[in-house]
Amino acid sequence: MTDHDTLTQPQEGDFVSLYCTLGRGMDPFVKAELLQVEQIKILKAIEGKIFFETPTSSANIRPTTAERVLVLIYHNKQQIEPNTPAPLAFTQLQKMLTNGVPWERSVRYWRLLKDEESEEKVLARLNVKVSGGKRKIFKPERLAGSLSKCLRLSVQSLEFVARGAQVSIDVHVSDAFVTVGMALTSGTLQFGLRSTTASAMAMCLTLSHDNLRFFERPLSTGEVILDPMCGKGSIPNAKCLLRTVKIGVDNDPAQLAVAKVSNNTLLLLADATKLPLRRDLVDHILCDLPFGLKYSKDGFRTLIPDVMSEIVRVLKPGRRAILLFARSERQFLKECAENCGLKLMRTFEIMLGVLEAEIFVFLKNNELT
């Protein structure tokens, strides 16, 4: 590290600096996953990114609630003044990303973590994102072209290409920071519930009784987990649930036909308001309830109370129901739950694209039979 604000690769020792990108509201989940790894040190957290240092022997960590993991090349506070003319701003940014920045060391770490043994140049593509007021100065396509030309002269281990790249080098220029990293993982286009959100919901089952710490209540082998509206199966596939028995229910045969689920998963074609399961059968319930632009308010307000009644019927007393729903309908869901005998333990506010959502952690009263 070069100074208090600048983050780069450690100059010595068997450590590597990485960072995760994450959705809004996912910070507590990603941090908890990172801190499960021995000797990890979280260096800094800003909106959408968490920077951390880890031994190279543990650097294969891939938090399931993070969007991507990248090898850190450079991160610092924004030093370009808002009204700087574009030509001068380009020059300042180029100097910022070349003078003293450990590109070669970062590429070596990337090769190590990707098991790339070839000594040939790594084919790279710049992926430039500009946000905030800096969009008035920088155009992403022009900035990518300008930086590629500059870096071709100063970084010997990389060859910048338009197609066929082995790695994406992300450059994010915002009003507050400049961040550059080499991607170790790539985000994938997903339909339905994102795997990161499903993993966050599953992690809520491991919350301690005071609801402050994750992984305090590990799931036991053979515990039965139910998703009564499973769709394409994102929740049953959550890594946190690997040792459990999963039941996925959906009333759409087309969804179940394309569902890709892990072992120990039973898929059932049935209605969430009439589950073909006996009372007090399942240990925990995870469900992405219907909301958003595809559903009318009257539609889900009619459906949800019946679904909640079935959830309570099949859930064992003293066990948890983790539900994803619209933040704007928090009071409605809370009232439905209380009427059925579920107690709200905690909520986590997250963003699903432009939708404001919330993960609700409910507990079924022990007195209910």
SVG drawing of the C-alpha trace seen along z (x, -y; Angstrom):
<svg xmlns="http://www.w3.org/2000/svg" viewBox="-57 -24 66 60">
<polyline fill="none" stroke="black" stroke-width="0.4" points="0.0,0.0 1.4,-3.4 -0.5,-5.7 -3.6,-5.8 -6.0,-6.5 -4.3,-4.5 -4.8,-0.7 -2.6,1.5 -0.8,4.9 1.3,5.5 5.0,4.9 6.2,7.9 4.9,11.0 2.7,13.8 -0.5,11.8 -2.7,10.5 -5.2,7.7 -8.6,8.4 -12.0,6.8 -15.6,7.8 -18.3,6.0 -21.8,6.3 -25.3,5.2 -26.8,2.6 -27.6,4.0 -25.4,7.0 -22.5,5.7 -23.3,7.6 -23.6,10.9 -20.3,10.5 -18.4,9.3 -19.6,12.3 -18.5,14.7 -15.1,13.1 -14.5,13.2 -15.1,17.0 -11.7,17.3 -8.7,17.3 -6.3,14.3 -8.5,12.2 -8.3,8.5 -11.0,6.2 -9.2,3.0 -12.0,0.8 -15.7,0.9 -17.4,-1.6 -20.7,-1.5 -20.7,1.5 -17.1,2.7 -15.3,4.4 -11.5,4.5 -9.6,7.1 -6.2,8.7 -5.7,12.5 -2.8,15.0 -2.3,16.3 -3.1,19.8 -6.6,18.6 -7.1,16.3 -9.5,18.7 -12.4,17.4 -15.5,16.7 -18.2,15.2 -21.6,16.5 -23.3,13.2 -20.8,11.1 -21.2,10.3 -17.6,10.7 -14.1,11.0 -11.1,9.0 -7.4,8.7 -6.8,5.2 -4.6,3.0 -5.3,-0.4 -7.8,-2.3 -7.6,-5.9 -9.7,-9.0 -10.7,-11.0 -8.0,-13.6 -9.5,-15.2 -11.4,-18.4 -15.0,-18.6 -14.5,-21.4 -11.2,-20.1 -11.2,-20.3 -11.4,-16.8 -7.9,-16.8 -6.3,-17.7 -8.5,-15.2 -7.4,-12.4 -3.7,-13.2 -4.2,-13.3 -6.0,-10.0 -3.3,-8.3 -0.6,-9.5 -2.6,-8.3 -2.9,-4.8 0.7,-4.4 3.0,-6.2 4.0,-3.8 1.0,-1.5 2.1,2.2 0.6,3.6 3.1,6.3 2.8,7.6 -1.0,7.6 -0.8,9.6 1.5,12.2 -1.1,12.6 -3.8,13.0 -1.8,15.7 -1.2,17.5 -4.9,17.4 -6.1,18.5 -3.4,21.2 -2.2,19.6 1.3,21.1 1.9,19.6 4.5,16.9 2.8,15.3 1.1,12.0 -2.4,12.0 -5.0,10.9 -7.0,8.2 -10.0,5.9 -10.6,2.7 -14.1,2.4 -14.6,-1.3 -17.5,-2.6 -17.9,-6.3 -20.5,-7.5 -21.7,-10.7 -20.4,-14.0 -17.4,-12.5 -19.6,-11.4 -19.5,-15.1 -15.8,-14.7 -15.1,-11.1 -16.9,-9.0 -16.3,-5.3 -15.5,-4.2 -13.0,-7.1 -11.5,-6.6 -11.0,-2.9 -9.3,-3.5 -7.0,-6.2 -6.0,-4.1 -5.4,-1.0 -2.9,-2.9 -1.1,-4.3 -1.0,-1.0 0.4,0.9 3.6,-1.1 3.9,-0.7 2.6,2.8 4.6,5.5 2.6,8.5 -0.7,7.5 -1.9,7.2 -5.1,5.2 -7.5,6.6 -11.1,5.8 -12.1,9.5 -11.0,12.8 -9.8,11.4 -8.7,13.7 -9.5,11.2 -11.6,8.1 -9.7,5.2 -12.3,3.0 -11.8,-0.7 -14.4,-2.6 -14.2,-6.4 -16.6,-8.1 -16.8,-11.4 -15.3,-9.9 -12.9,-7.2 -10.9,-5.6 -10.7,-1.8 -9.0,0.7 -9.0,4.5 -8.5,7.7 -11.5,10.0 -11.1,13.4 -14.8,14.2 -17.3,12.9 -20.9,11.9 -23.4,14.1 -26.8,13.1 -29.4,14.6 -33.2,14.8 -35.4,15.1 -34.0,14.7 -30.2,14.0 -28.0,16.6 -26.4,13.9 -29.8,13.0 -30.7,16.7 -27.4,17.2 -28.1,14.2 -31.5,15.6 -30.0,19.0 -27.4,17.3 -30.2,15.9 -30.8,19.5 -27.4,19.4 -28.0,16.2 -27.3,16.4 -30.3,16.2 -29.6,12.4 -29.7,12.0 -26.3,10.2 -23.9,12.8 -24.0,15.2 -22.8,18.8 -23.5,19.1 -26.2,21.8 -24.8,24.1 -27.4,26.2 -27.5,29.9 -27.2,32.6 -30.6,33.8 -32.6,30.7 -35.5,30.2 -35.7,26.9 -38.8,25.9 -39.2,23.3 -42.9,23.2 -42.5,21.0 -39.2,22.2 -39.4,21.2 -36.1,22.2 -34.6,23.3 -32.2,20.5 -32.9,21.1 -32.4,24.9 -29.1,24.4 -27.7,22.0 -24.3,23.2 -25.2,22.8 -27.9,25.5 -25.6,28.2 -26.0,30.7 -29.7,30.3 -32.7,31.9 -34.5,29.4 -38.1,29.4 -39.0,27.1 -42.6,26.5 -44.0,24.5 -47.4,24.5 -45.7,23.8 -44.5,27.0 -42.5,24.9 -40.4,23.4 -39.8,26.8 -38.8,28.3 -35.8,25.9 -35.0,25.9 -31.4,26.9 -31.1,28.0 -28.4,29.7 -28.5,33.2 -30.9,33.9 -33.6,31.8 -37.2,32.9 -39.3,30.9 -43.1,30.9 -45.7,29.5 -48.2,28.0 -49.8,24.8 -48.2,22.8 -51.6,22.3 -52.3,26.0 -49.0,27.7 -49.0,31.5 -47.1,31.8 -48.1,32.8 -48.2,30.4 -44.9,29.5 -42.8,31.3 -40.1,28.9 -37.3,27.3 -37.0,24.0 -38.7,22.2 -37.1,19.9 -39.4,18.1 -39.2,15.3 -42.8,14.0 -44.4,12.5 -44.0,8.7 -42.7,6.1 -43.8,5.0 -45.1,8.4 -47.7,8.6 -50.6,6.4 -51.0,5.1 -54.5,6.6 -53.2,9.9 -50.4,10.5 -52.5,9.0 -55.0,11.8 -52.4,14.5 -50.0,13.8 -52.3,14.5 -53.1,18.0 -49.4,18.7 -48.5,17.6 -51.1,19.9 -49.6,22.8 -46.0,21.8 -47.0,21.8 -48.9,25.1 -45.9,27.1 -43.2,25.3 -42.0,26.9 -42.5,24.8 -39.6,22.7 -38.1,22.7 -37.5,19.9 -39.2,18.6 -37.0,16.4 -39.1,14.4 -38.2,11.9 -40.8,9.2 -41.3,5.6 -40.0,3.0 -43.0,0.8 -45.3,3.7 -43.4,4.3 -46.4,3.6 -48.8,5.7 -46.4,8.7 -45.8,8.2 -49.5,8.2 -50.1,11.3 -47.3,13.1 -48.5,12.1 -52.0,13.2 -50.6,16.7 -48.3,16.9 -45.0,15.8 -42.8,13.4 -40.6,11.0 -37.0,11.3 -35.0,9.1 -35.0,7.6 -32.3,6.7 -33.0,4.0 -31.6,4.8 -32.0,3.7 -33.0,5.9 -32.1,3.8 -34.4,0.8 -36.8,2.6 -36.5,1.9 -36.8,5.2 -36.4,6.7 -35.3,10.0 -37.6,10.9 -36.6,13.3 -39.6,14.8 -39.8,17.4 -42.8,19.7 -44.1,19.6 -43.4,22.7 -47.0,22.7 -48.5,23.4 -49.3,26.9"/>
</svg>
